[in-house]
Amino acid sequence: MIKKTTLLALLVATVLFAPNSHGATKQKLLPTPELREKSACTPIGKGAAMSIAARRADGKVLSASLNMRARPPVYRVKILTKSGRVRHIYVNACTGR
């Protein structure tokens, strides 16, 4: 019984006091300000994204919104297809693809 308790205590202590490797990895992945400036792009216009999506899906554009938090930034364009279905097309705001 004492052996099981000791092993359990060691296991708990190992988990509690082990170095946090996830946090160390996460910190290495944060971009430096110089890298952020290099990777920043000027997004294409909303109208351009809407026309690209309309050609791609062959339908009528209902709405579009820009998501600047995504990497790369993307437009989410809602399309009504000729068959009557609503589709979402994602357009890269940096390249227009």
Biopython code that builds the backbone (N, CA, C, O; Angstrom):
import numpy as np
from Bio.PDB.StructureBuilder import StructureBuilder

atoms = [
    (1, "MET", "N", (0.813, -1.188, 0.000)),
    (1, "MET", "CA", (0.000, 0.000, 0.000)),
    (1, "MET", "C", (0.863, 1.261, 0.000)),
    (1, "MET", "O", (0.571, 2.223, -0.711)),
    (2, "ILE", "N", (1.926, 1.246, 0.804)),
    (2, "ILE", "CA", (2.811, 2.404, 0.870)),
    (2, "ILE", "C", (3.511, 2.598, -0.467)),
    (2, "ILE", "O", (3.734, 3.730, -0.896)),
    (3, "LYS", "N", (3.857, 1.499, -1.126)),
    (3, "LYS", "CA", (4.539, 1.575, -2.407)),
    (3, "LYS", "C", (3.644, 2.251, -3.459)),
    (3, "LYS", "O", (4.122, 3.076, -4.238)),
    (4, "LYS", "N", (2.346, 1.902, -3.482)),
    (4, "LYS", "CA", (1.414, 2.500, -4.437)),
    (4, "LYS", "C", (1.247, 3.991, -4.170)),
    (4, "LYS", "O", (1.192, 4.791, -5.104)),
    (5, "THR", "N", (1.166, 4.361, -2.903)),
    (5, "THR", "CA", (1.014, 5.765, -2.531)),
    (5, "THR", "C", (2.251, 6.559, -2.930)),
    (5, "THR", "O", (2.138, 7.678, -3.431)),
    (6, "THR", "N", (3.430, 5.984, -2.709)),
    (6, "THR", "CA", (4.672, 6.651, -3.076)),
    (6, "THR", "C", (4.758, 6.836, -4.586)),
    (6, "THR", "O", (5.138, 7.906, -5.062)),
    (7, "LEU", "N", (4.407, 5.802, -5.338)),
    (7, "LEU", "CA", (4.433, 5.908, -6.795)),
    (7, "LEU", "C", (3.444, 6.958, -7.297)),
    (7, "LEU", "O", (3.754, 7.716, -8.216)),
    (8, "LEU", "N", (2.278, 7.003, -6.705)),
    (8, "LEU", "CA", (1.279, 7.989, -7.086)),
    (8, "LEU", "C", (1.774, 9.401, -6.787)),
    (8, "LEU", "O", (1.588, 10.310, -7.596)),
    (9, "ALA", "N", (2.402, 9.585, -5.633)),
    (9, "ALA", "CA", (2.941, 10.896, -5.261)),
    (9, "ALA", "C", (4.046, 11.319, -6.226)),
    (9, "ALA", "O", (4.118, 12.486, -6.613)),
    (10, "LEU", "N", (4.905, 10.378, -6.615)),
    (10, "LEU", "CA", (5.963, 10.691, -7.580)),
    (10, "LEU", "C", (5.385, 11.072, -8.940)),
    (10, "LEU", "O", (5.877, 11.993, -9.593)),
    (11, "LEU", "N", (4.358, 10.374, -9.356)),
    (11, "LEU", "CA", (3.719, 10.676, -10.632)),
    (11, "LEU", "C", (3.112, 12.076, -10.628)),
    (11, "LEU", "O", (3.284, 12.836, -11.581)),
    (12, "VAL", "N", (2.409, 12.410, -9.564)),
    (12, "VAL", "CA", (1.798, 13.736, -9.447)),
    (12, "VAL", "C", (2.874, 14.815, -9.411)),
    (12, "VAL", "O", (2.733, 15.850, -10.063)),
    (13, "ALA", "N", (3.947, 14.588, -8.657)),
    (13, "ALA", "CA", (5.031, 15.565, -8.568)),
    (13, "ALA", "C", (5.701, 15.761, -9.921)),
    (13, "ALA", "O", (6.066, 16.882, -10.277)),
    (14, "THR", "N", (5.865, 14.687, -10.672)),
    (14, "THR", "CA", (6.482, 14.785, -11.994)),
    (14, "THR", "C", (5.642, 15.652, -12.919)),
    (14, "THR", "O", (6.173, 16.496, -13.642)),
    (15, "VAL", "N", (4.343, 15.447, -12.895)),
    (15, "VAL", "CA", (3.452, 16.223, -13.758)),
    (15, "VAL", "C", (3.433, 17.689, -13.340)),
    (15, "VAL", "O", (3.448, 18.577, -14.192)),
    (16, "LEU", "N", (3.401, 17.945, -12.045)),
    (16, "LEU", "CA", (3.309, 19.320, -11.561)),
    (16, "LEU", "C", (4.595, 20.109, -11.754)),
    (16, "LEU", "O", (4.548, 21.303, -12.050)),
    (17, "PHE", "N", (5.738, 19.461, -11.589)),
    (17, "PHE", "CA", (6.999, 20.181, -11.625)),
    (17, "PHE", "C", (7.791, 19.986, -12.913)),
    (17, "PHE", "O", (8.921, 20.465, -13.011)),
    (18, "ALA", "N", (7.237, 19.306, -13.887)),
    (18, "ALA", "CA", (7.931, 19.117, -15.164)),
    (18, "ALA", "C", (7.973, 20.447, -15.908)),
    (18, "ALA", "O", (7.038, 21.241, -15.800)),
    (19, "PRO", "N", (9.041, 20.705, -16.661)),
    (19, "PRO", "CA", (9.103, 21.950, -17.431)),
    (19, "PRO", "C", (8.003, 21.969, -18.487)),
    (19, "PRO", "O", (7.644, 20.934, -19.049)),
    (20, "ASN", "N", (7.487, 23.137, -18.740)),
    (20, "ASN", "CA", (6.401, 23.297, -19.696)),
    (20, "ASN", "C", (6.994, 23.428, -21.092)),
    (20, "ASN", "O", (7.322, 24.532, -21.527)),
    (21, "SER", "N", (7.131, 22.322, -21.789)),
    (21, "SER", "CA", (7.727, 22.358, -23.125)),
    (21, "SER", "C", (6.798, 23.018, -24.123)),
    (21, "SER", "O", (7.267, 23.592, -25.106)),
    (22, "HIS", "N", (5.476, 22.952, -23.896)),
    (22, "HIS", "CA", (4.534, 23.582, -24.822)),
    (22, "HIS", "C", (4.728, 25.100, -24.830)),
    (22, "HIS", "O", (4.709, 25.719, -25.894)),
    (23, "GLY", "N", (4.914, 25.694, -23.668)),
    (23, "GLY", "CA", (5.112, 27.138, -23.585)),
    (23, "GLY", "C", (6.408, 27.574, -24.245)),
    (23, "GLY", "O", (6.458, 28.632, -24.872)),
    (24, "ALA", "N", (7.464, 26.767, -24.112)),
    (24, "ALA", "CA", (8.734, 27.107, -24.736)),
    (24, "ALA", "C", (8.616, 27.064, -26.251)),
    (24, "ALA", "O", (9.148, 27.934, -26.941)),
    (25, "THR", "N", (7.930, 26.069, -26.767)),
    (25, "THR", "CA", (7.748, 25.969, -28.212)),
    (25, "THR", "C", (6.898, 27.117, -28.714)),
    (25, "THR", "O", (7.186, 27.702, -29.758)),
    (26, "LYS", "N", (5.862, 27.437, -27.979)),
    (26, "LYS", "CA", (4.957, 28.499, -28.386)),
    (26, "LYS", "C", (5.695, 29.827, -28.476)),
    (26, "LYS", "O", (5.453, 30.605, -29.399)),
    (27, "GLN", "N", (6.587, 30.098, -27.538)),
    (27, "GLN", "CA", (7.302, 31.355, -27.540)),
    (27, "GLN", "C", (8.235, 31.454, -28.744)),
    (27, "GLN", "O", (8.416, 32.547, -29.281)),
    (28, "LYS", "N", (8.825, 30.357, -29.179)),
    (28, "LYS", "CA", (9.714, 30.382, -30.330)),
    (28, "LYS", "C", (8.963, 30.705, -31.615)),
    (28, "LYS", "O", (9.546, 31.248, -32.554)),
    (29, "LEU", "N", (7.671, 30.374, -31.665)),
    (29, "LEU", "CA", (6.899, 30.565, -32.881)),
    (29, "LEU", "C", (6.361, 31.979, -33.042)),
    (29, "LEU", "O", (5.861, 32.319, -34.114)),
    (30, "LEU", "N", (6.448, 32.809, -32.014)),
    (30, "LEU", "CA", (5.949, 34.171, -32.135)),
    (30, "LEU", "C", (6.840, 34.965, -33.082)),
    (30, "LEU", "O", (8.060, 34.964, -32.919)),
    (31, "PRO", "N", (6.259, 35.642, -34.066)),
    (31, "PRO", "CA", (7.077, 36.382, -35.020)),
    (31, "PRO", "C", (7.643, 37.654, -34.401)),
    (31, "PRO", "O", (7.030, 38.262, -33.524)),
    (32, "THR", "N", (8.807, 38.039, -34.868)),
    (32, "THR", "CA", (9.416, 39.285, -34.435)),
    (32, "THR", "C", (8.729, 40.435, -35.167)),
    (32, "THR", "O", (8.081, 40.207, -36.189)),
    (33, "PRO", "N", (8.855, 41.659, -34.668)),
    (33, "PRO", "CA", (8.224, 42.789, -35.361)),
    (33, "PRO", "C", (8.707, 42.948, -36.803)),
    (33, "PRO", "O", (7.930, 43.329, -37.678)),
    (34, "GLU", "N", (9.982, 42.658, -37.052)),
    (34, "GLU", "CA", (10.511, 42.768, -38.415)),
    (34, "GLU", "C", (9.836, 41.762, -39.342)),
    (34, "GLU", "O", (9.496, 42.085, -40.481)),
    (35, "LEU", "N", (9.646, 40.540, -38.843)),
    (35, "LEU", "CA", (9.005, 39.499, -39.646)),
    (35, "LEU", "C", (7.546, 39.848, -39.904)),
    (35, "LEU", "O", (7.032, 39.598, -40.994)),
    (36, "ARG", "N", (6.876, 40.422, -38.910)),
    (36, "ARG", "CA", (5.479, 40.819, -39.085)),
    (36, "ARG", "C", (5.346, 41.877, -40.173)),
    (36, "ARG", "O", (4.408, 41.832, -40.968)),
    (37, "GLU", "N", (6.286, 42.837, -40.214)),
    (37, "GLU", "CA", (6.232, 43.884, -41.234)),
    (37, "GLU", "C", (6.460, 43.309, -42.623)),
    (37, "GLU", "O", (5.815, 43.736, -43.580)),
    (38, "LYS", "N", (7.370, 42.346, -42.750)),
    (38, "LYS", "CA", (7.653, 41.741, -44.049)),
    (38, "LYS", "C", (6.472, 40.927, -44.554)),
    (38, "LYS", "O", (6.204, 40.909, -45.756)),
    (39, "SER", "N", (5.760, 40.251, -43.654)),
    (39, "SER", "CA", (4.678, 39.374, -44.073)),
    (39, "SER", "C", (3.355, 40.113, -44.248)),
    (39, "SER", "O", (2.403, 39.550, -44.788)),
    (40, "ALA", "N", (3.281, 41.361, -43.801)),
    (40, "ALA", "CA", (2.040, 42.119, -43.930)),
    (40, "ALA", "C", (1.794, 42.440, -45.400)),
    (40, "ALA", "O", (2.724, 42.723, -46.154)),
    (41, "CYS", "N", (0.533, 42.391, -45.786)),
    (41, "CYS", "CA", (0.184, 42.704, -47.166)),
    (41, "CYS", "C", (-0.914, 43.752, -47.169)),
    (41, "CYS", "O", (-1.593, 43.968, -46.165)),
    (42, "THR", "N", (-1.074, 44.393, -48.303)),
    (42, "THR", "CA", (-2.189, 45.305, -48.489)),
    (42, "THR", "C", (-3.309, 44.504, -49.121)),
    (42, "THR", "O", (-3.164, 44.033, -50.249)),
    (43, "PRO", "N", (-4.425, 44.335, -48.419)),
    (43, "PRO", "CA", (-5.490, 43.483, -48.956)),
    (43, "PRO", "C", (-6.126, 44.072, -50.211)),
    (43, "PRO", "O", (-6.201, 45.289, -50.379)),
    (44, "ILE", "N", (-6.583, 43.178, -51.087)),
    (44, "ILE", "CA", (-7.321, 43.616, -52.268)),
    (44, "ILE", "C", (-8.652, 44.184, -51.789)),
    (44, "ILE", "O", (-9.042, 43.974, -50.641)),
    (45, "GLY", "N", (-9.339, 44.892, -52.653)),
    (45, "GLY", "CA", (-10.610, 45.493, -52.274)),
    (45, "GLY", "C", (-11.724, 44.463, -52.152)),
    (45, "GLY", "O", (-11.637, 43.357, -52.684)),
    (46, "LYS", "N", (-12.760, 44.854, -51.443)),
    (46, "LYS", "CA", (-13.907, 43.975, -51.234)),
    (46, "LYS", "C", (-14.587, 43.662, -52.565)),
    (46, "LYS", "O", (-15.001, 42.528, -52.803)),
    (47, "GLY", "N", (-14.700, 44.667, -53.428)),
    (47, "GLY", "CA", (-15.325, 44.463, -54.741)),
    (47, "GLY", "C", (-14.557, 43.468, -55.592)),
    (47, "GLY", "O", (-15.149, 42.644, -56.288)),
    (48, "ALA", "N", (-13.229, 43.551, -55.531)),
    (48, "ALA", "CA", (-12.399, 42.608, -56.295)),
    (48, "ALA", "C", (-12.599, 41.186, -55.784)),
    (48, "ALA", "O", (-12.716, 40.250, -56.575)),
    (49, "ALA", "N", (-12.638, 41.024, -54.476)),
    (49, "ALA", "CA", (-12.854, 39.691, -53.898)),
    (49, "ALA", "C", (-14.226, 39.155, -54.280)),
    (49, "ALA", "O", (-14.375, 37.963, -54.548)),
    (50, "MET", "N", (-15.226, 40.025, -54.307)),
    (50, "MET", "CA", (-16.578, 39.601, -54.664)),
    (50, "MET", "C", (-16.657, 39.158, -56.124)),
    (50, "MET", "O", (-17.310, 38.161, -56.434)),
    (51, "SER", "N", (-16.001, 39.887, -57.017)),
    (51, "SER", "CA", (-16.046, 39.491, -58.433)),
    (51, "SER", "C", (-15.255, 38.210, -58.680)),
    (51, "SER", "O", (-15.656, 37.391, -59.507)),
    (52, "ILE", "N", (-14.142, 38.025, -57.980)),
    (52, "ILE", "CA", (-13.361, 36.784, -58.103)),
    (52, "ILE", "C", (-14.206, 35.595, -57.657)),
    (52, "ILE", "O", (-14.239, 34.564, -58.328)),
    (53, "ALA", "N", (-14.885, 35.742, -56.528)),
    (53, "ALA", "CA", (-15.715, 34.651, -56.003)),
    (53, "ALA", "C", (-16.909, 34.377, -56.912)),
    (53, "ALA", "O", (-17.282, 33.220, -57.104)),
    (54, "ALA", "N", (-17.514, 35.426, -57.474)),
    (54, "ALA", "CA", (-18.667, 35.246, -58.367)),
    (54, "ALA", "C", (-18.265, 34.475, -59.617)),
    (54, "ALA", "O", (-19.013, 33.615, -60.080)),
    (55, "ARG", "N", (-17.092, 34.774, -60.168)),
    (55, "ARG", "CA", (-16.599, 34.034, -61.344)),
    (55, "ARG", "C", (-16.290, 32.589, -60.979)),
    (55, "ARG", "O", (-16.584, 31.672, -61.746)),
    (56, "ARG", "N", (-15.699, 32.389, -59.809)),
    (56, "ARG", "CA", (-15.303, 31.051, -59.390)),
    (56, "ARG", "C", (-16.516, 30.146, -59.166)),
    (56, "ARG", "O", (-16.474, 28.965, -59.513)),
    (57, "ALA", "N", (-17.595, 30.684, -58.590)),
    (57, "ALA", "CA", (-18.757, 29.862, -58.261)),
    (57, "ALA", "C", (-19.885, 30.002, -59.277)),
    (57, "ALA", "O", (-20.864, 29.259, -59.211)),
    (58, "ASP", "N", (-19.767, 30.933, -60.209)),
    (58, "ASP", "CA", (-20.794, 31.183, -61.220)),
    (58, "ASP", "C", (-22.146, 31.424, -60.554)),
    (58, "ASP", "O", (-23.089, 30.652, -60.726)),
    (59, "GLY", "N", (-22.216, 32.519, -59.785)),
    (59, "GLY", "CA", (-23.456, 32.837, -59.090)),
    (59, "GLY", "C", (-23.524, 34.294, -58.704)),
    (59, "GLY", "O", (-22.713, 35.104, -59.153)),
    (60, "LYS", "N", (-24.496, 34.629, -57.867)),
    (60, "LYS", "CA", (-24.734, 35.997, -57.422)),
    (60, "LYS", "C", (-24.171, 36.183, -56.016)),
    (60, "LYS", "O", (-24.396, 35.356, -55.132)),
    (61, "VAL", "N", (-23.436, 37.277, -55.819)),
    (61, "VAL", "CA", (-22.829, 37.559, -54.519)),
    (61, "VAL", "C", (-23.893, 38.099, -53.567)),
    (61, "VAL", "O", (-24.632, 39.025, -53.902)),
    (62, "LEU", "N", (-23.958, 37.512, -52.386)),
    (62, "LEU", "CA", (-24.890, 37.971, -51.356)),
    (62, "LEU", "C", (-24.210, 38.896, -50.354)),
    (62, "LEU", "O", (-24.773, 39.922, -49.972)),
    (63, "SER", "N", (-22.989, 38.533, -49.922)),
    (63, "SER", "CA", (-22.252, 39.356, -48.962)),
    (63, "SER", "C", (-20.787, 38.950, -48.962)),
    (63, "SER", "O", (-20.412, 37.906, -49.496)),
    (64, "ALA", "N", (-19.968, 39.799, -48.352)),
    (64, "ALA", "CA", (-18.538, 39.498, -48.215)),
    (64, "ALA", "C", (-18.022, 40.162, -46.948)),
    (64, "ALA", "O", (-18.464, 41.249, -46.575)),
    (65, "SER", "N", (-17.075, 39.489, -46.287)),
    (65, "SER", "CA", (-16.458, 40.068, -45.092)),
    (65, "SER", "C", (-14.982, 39.696, -45.070)),
    (65, "SER", "O", (-14.588, 38.612, -45.502)),
    (66, "LEU", "N", (-14.177, 40.620, -44.557)),
    (66, "LEU", "CA", (-12.730, 40.428, -44.486)),
    (66, "LEU", "C", (-12.351, 39.943, -43.101)),
    (66, "LEU", "O", (-12.760, 40.530, -42.099)),
    (67, "ASN", "N", (-11.561, 38.859, -43.039)),
    (67, "ASN", "CA", (-11.039, 38.334, -41.779)),
    (67, "ASN", "C", (-9.544, 38.630, -41.743)),
    (67, "ASN", "O", (-8.751, 37.900, -42.338)),
    (68, "MET", "N", (-9.156, 39.698, -41.049)),
    (68, "MET", "CA", (-7.745, 40.091, -40.968)),
    (68, "MET", "C", (-6.977, 39.263, -39.945)),
    (68, "MET", "O", (-5.747, 39.289, -39.938)),
    (69, "ARG", "N", (-7.677, 38.527, -39.078)),
    (69, "ARG", "CA", (-6.980, 37.699, -38.087)),
    (69, "ARG", "C", (-6.422, 36.427, -38.703)),
    (69, "ARG", "O", (-5.470, 35.851, -38.177)),
    (70, "ALA", "N", (-6.999, 35.987, -39.804)),
    (70, "ALA", "CA", (-6.501, 34.781, -40.469)),
    (70, "ALA", "C", (-5.143, 35.089, -41.085)),
    (70, "ALA", "O", (-4.858, 36.238, -41.424)),
    (71, "ARG", "N", (-4.329, 34.094, -41.225)),
    (71, "ARG", "CA", (-3.020, 34.242, -41.878)),
    (71, "ARG", "C", (-2.951, 33.295, -43.038)),
    (71, "ARG", "O", (-2.885, 32.087, -42.813)),
    (72, "PRO", "N", (-2.961, 33.753, -44.249)),
    (72, "PRO", "CA", (-3.094, 35.139, -44.687)),
    (72, "PRO", "C", (-4.528, 35.623, -44.527)),
    (72, "PRO", "O", (-5.443, 34.811, -44.391)),
    (73, "PRO", "N", (-4.736, 36.953, -44.542)),
    (73, "PRO", "CA", (-6.097, 37.478, -44.442)),
    (73, "PRO", "C", (-6.959, 36.958, -45.591)),
    (73, "PRO", "O", (-6.480, 36.827, -46.717)),
    (74, "VAL", "N", (-8.223, 36.662, -45.310)),
    (74, "VAL", "CA", (-9.118, 36.125, -46.340)),
    (74, "VAL", "C", (-10.458, 36.848, -46.318)),
    (74, "VAL", "O", (-10.924, 37.317, -45.279)),
    (75, "TYR", "N", (-11.061, 36.922, -47.503)),
    (75, "TYR", "CA", (-12.443, 37.365, -47.629)),
    (75, "TYR", "C", (-13.322, 36.123, -47.636)),
    (75, "TYR", "O", (-13.008, 35.140, -48.306)),
    (76, "ARG", "N", (-14.413, 36.165, -46.898)),
    (76, "ARG", "CA", (-15.420, 35.100, -46.920)),
    (76, "ARG", "C", (-16.595, 35.672, -47.697)),
    (76, "ARG", "O", (-17.279, 36.585, -47.234)),
    (77, "VAL", "N", (-16.819, 35.121, -48.886)),
    (77, "VAL", "CA", (-17.847, 35.645, -49.781)),
    (77, "VAL", "C", (-18.990, 34.635, -49.860)),
    (77, "VAL", "O", (-18.775, 33.458, -50.146)),
    (78, "LYS", "N", (-20.205, 35.114, -49.601)),
    (78, "LYS", "CA", (-21.397, 34.265, -49.662)),
    (78, "LYS", "C", (-22.003, 34.414, -51.059)),
    (78, "LYS", "O", (-22.288, 35.523, -51.510)),
    (79, "ILE", "N", (-22.197, 33.265, -51.742)),
    (79, "ILE", "CA", (-22.670, 33.234, -53.130)),
    (79, "ILE", "C", (-23.969, 32.436, -53.212)),
    (79, "ILE", "O", (-24.112, 31.398, -52.567)),
    (80, "LEU", "N", (-24.917, 32.933, -54.013)),
    (80, "LEU", "CA", (-26.117, 32.176, -54.352)),
    (80, "LEU", "C", (-25.887, 31.596, -55.744)),
    (80, "LEU", "O", (-25.821, 32.338, -56.723)),
    (81, "THR", "N", (-25.766, 30.275, -55.835)),
    (81, "THR", "CA", (-25.491, 29.636, -57.122)),
    (81, "THR", "C", (-26.755, 29.584, -57.969)),
    (81, "THR", "O", (-27.859, 29.804, -57.469)),
    (82, "LYS", "N", (-26.584, 29.290, -59.256)),
    (82, "LYS", "CA", (-27.723, 29.211, -60.172)),
    (82, "LYS", "C", (-28.679, 28.087, -59.792)),
    (82, "LYS", "O", (-29.861, 28.136, -60.131)),
    (83, "SER", "N", (-28.175, 27.077, -59.094)),
    (83, "SER", "CA", (-29.034, 25.969, -58.657)),
    (83, "SER", "C", (-29.806, 26.308, -57.376)),
    (83, "SER", "O", (-30.593, 25.492, -56.897)),
    (84, "GLY", "N", (-29.584, 27.512, -56.817)),
    (84, "GLY", "CA", (-30.321, 27.943, -55.636)),
    (84, "GLY", "C", (-29.639, 27.652, -54.312)),
    (84, "GLY", "O", (-30.216, 27.908, -53.255)),
    (85, "ARG", "N", (-28.435, 27.126, -54.347)),
    (85, "ARG", "CA", (-27.701, 26.818, -53.113)),
    (85, "ARG", "C", (-26.832, 28.000, -52.708)),
    (85, "ARG", "O", (-26.361, 28.757, -53.557)),
    (86, "VAL", "N", (-26.625, 28.151, -51.414)),
    (86, "VAL", "CA", (-25.733, 29.187, -50.889)),
    (86, "VAL", "C", (-24.387, 28.546, -50.586)),
    (86, "VAL", "O", (-24.312, 27.547, -49.872)),
    (87, "ARG", "N", (-23.327, 29.128, -51.134)),
    (87, "ARG", "CA", (-21.959, 28.630, -50.910)),
    (87, "ARG", "C", (-21.112, 29.742, -50.330)),
    (87, "ARG", "O", (-21.390, 30.924, -50.529)),
    (88, "HIS", "N", (-20.070, 29.347, -49.608)),
    (88, "HIS", "CA", (-19.084, 30.299, -49.113)),
    (88, "HIS", "C", (-17.786, 30.057, -49.866)),
    (88, "HIS", "O", (-17.285, 28.933, -49.915)),
    (89, "ILE", "N", (-17.254, 31.100, -50.442)),
    (89, "ILE", "CA", (-15.983, 31.037, -51.165)),
    (89, "ILE", "C", (-14.983, 31.880, -50.380)),
    (89, "ILE", "O", (-15.288, 33.005, -49.982)),
    (90, "TYR", "N", (-13.795, 31.338, -50.161)),
    (90, "TYR", "CA", (-12.748, 32.067, -49.461)),
    (90, "TYR", "C", (-11.731, 32.568, -50.477)),
    (90, "TYR", "O", (-11.214, 31.799, -51.288)),
    (91, "VAL", "N", (-11.449, 33.872, -50.421)),
    (91, "VAL", "CA", (-10.513, 34.507, -51.347)),
    (91, "VAL", "C", (-9.364, 35.076, -50.528)),
    (91, "VAL", "O", (-9.583, 35.848, -49.594)),
    (92, "ASN", "N", (-8.135, 34.695, -50.880)),
    (92, "ASN", "CA", (-6.946, 35.220, -50.217)),
    (92, "ASN", "C", (-6.894, 36.725, -50.464)),
    (92, "ASN", "O", (-6.869, 37.161, -51.615)),
    (93, "ALA", "N", (-6.878, 37.520, -49.402)),
    (93, "ALA", "CA", (-6.915, 38.973, -49.531)),
    (93, "ALA", "C", (-5.593, 39.551, -50.023)),
    (93, "ALA", "O", (-5.556, 40.693, -50.481)),
    (94, "CYS", "N", (-4.519, 38.791, -49.936)),
    (94, "CYS", "CA", (-3.216, 39.275, -50.408)),
    (94, "CYS", "C", (-3.019, 39.002, -51.893)),
    (94, "CYS", "O", (-2.523, 39.860, -52.623)),
    (95, "THR", "N", (-3.404, 37.816, -52.340)),
    (95, "THR", "CA", (-3.130, 37.407, -53.720)),
    (95, "THR", "C", (-4.355, 37.399, -54.611)),
    (95, "THR", "O", (-4.218, 37.439, -55.833)),
    (96, "GLY", "N", (-5.544, 37.350, -54.041)),
    (96, "GLY", "CA", (-6.760, 37.278, -54.844)),
    (96, "GLY", "C", (-7.081, 35.882, -55.332)),
    (96, "GLY", "O", (-7.952, 35.718, -56.186)),
    (97, "ARG", "N", (-6.414, 34.890, -54.824)),
    (97, "ARG", "CA", (-6.676, 33.508, -55.257)),
    (97, "ARG", "C", (-7.639, 32.817, -54.337)),
    (97, "ARG", "O", (-7.970, 31.652, -54.553)),
]
sb = StructureBuilder()
sb.init_structure("model")
sb.init_model(0)
sb.init_chain("A")
sb.init_seg("    ")
for serial, (resi, resn, name, xyz) in enumerate(atoms, 1):
    if name == "N":
        sb.init_residue(resn, " ", resi, " ")
    sb.init_atom(name, np.array(xyz, "f"), 0.0, 1.0, " ", f" {name:<3s}", serial, name[0])
structure = sb.get_structure()
